[in-house]
Amino acid sequence: MHKRIIVMAKGQQLEAWGSLRKICDAHGFNYNTLKNYSYPFVYRGWVFHRVLFNQPSQPIQPGEGK
């Protein structure tokens, strides 16, 4: 089983979370809205990516998350 984490970026600020619900609680986001988006996506200036934990990642293509 592969563990996936959510990496959020806004400017130079980065955050990594293991749960979308905890992100929503910490930032005051609406969980029912965010759970329907496909990754990567942008919400309130934050770019959300879902990545494998402890695995090499693929480079992000220009324009992804817009």
Order of alpha helices (4+ residues) and beta strands (2+ residues): beta-beta-alpha-alpha-beta-beta
